[in-house]
Amino acid sequence: MPSNHNFVCFECRVSVRRFKLAEFAPLCPHCGLDCTSIGYKIPVPSKDDVAAWKRLYADLQEAKRRDVMTQEENRVALTHVLERQLERLESQSTNPARERAIRDLKKRLARGLDGGRK
């Protein structure tokens, strides 16, 4: 069963609990800006603990940076796998299934290199 998640406003140092599958992040009840989801396991610091709020913000930024790096590393690894498969197919004799597989691999490579858009 899904649980509620904590959403925080770093400007006001306020937390709001909402259903985790909500379509939109809730707005801060004080300033009206979008709140940031921190999940349900991360403890919310007290409003007066400015240093803890700064640490929480820095930790979330670092986690986002790591996620982006991991996604990029995975994209590069997949690109190398697809390129090796393409080289192997191109070295084989011609037949309709091979040509179709080459076309499909080239499409997948193109999607991977432009961020998955197409």
N, C-alpha and C positions, 0 to 999 in steps of 0.2 A: 504494500500500500504506500503510495507516495506521501512524503511528509512535507511540511512547510519549510521554506527556506528563509534565511535571513537576507534582507536587502539593506544596504546601508547608504547613507549620504555622508560623504567625507567632508563636505563643506560644513554641515550642521552637526556632525557626529551623532547621528540619529539612526536607529535601526527600525525596520518594518518587517513583519513576518507575513509571507504570502505563500499560496500554493505554488509549488515549484514548476508546474506546467502552465502557469499563467502566460498569456500571449505577450504581455508587455511588462517591463519592469515598473514597479509602482513609483509614483512621484513622491518626493520628500514632502511630508506634511508641513514643513516649515518654509522651505525655499521654492518648492515646486519643480526642482530638477529631477532627472531620472536617478533612481537609486541603483546601486551596483550589487549584483548577487554575490554572496560569499558562501552559499551553501548552507547546510544545517549543522555541520560539524565544527566550523570555525567559531570560536567564542567571540562575542562582540565586546569590545572594551567599554569601560564606563565612559560616560560623556566627558568627564574631567581629565581622563588620562590621555593627554595630547600625544605623548610619546608612543603609546600603544597604538593609537590611530595612525600615526605616521608609519610605524612598523607594519601594520596591517596593510596600508596602502602600498608600501614598498614591496611587501611579500606578494601581493596580488599582481603588481606590475611585473615582478620577476617571473611569476608563474605564467603570465601571458606571454612574456618573452620566450620562455622555455617551450611553450606550446607552439609558438610560431616557428622556432628553430627546429623542433621535432617534425613539424609538418613539412618544412623545406627539406630536411634530410630525407624524409620518406619519399618526397616527390623526386629527388635526385636519384635515390636508390631504385625507384620504380622505372625512371627513365633509362637507367643503365641496363636493367633487366630487359626492358622492351627493345632497346637498341641491340642487345646481344641476340635476342630472339629474331629480330629483323635480319641481322647479318647471317644467322644460321639459315633462315628461310631463303634469303637471296642467293645463297651458295648452292641450293638444291636445284634439281631440274624443274622446268616449267610445267605446271598443270593448273587447272582452274581453282582447286582448293588452295594451292600455294599462293596464287595471285590474290584470292579473296583474303587470306590470312595476312598477306603483306599490306593490303589496303587497310584492313582493320587495325593492324599495328601502327601504321603511319597516322591513322586518325587518332588513336589513343595517345601517341607521342605528341601530336599537335595539341590535343586537349590538355595534356600534362604540362606542356611548355607555356601555354597561355593561361594557366590558372584554372583549367577546367571549364572555361567558357566555350560555348558553341552549341 
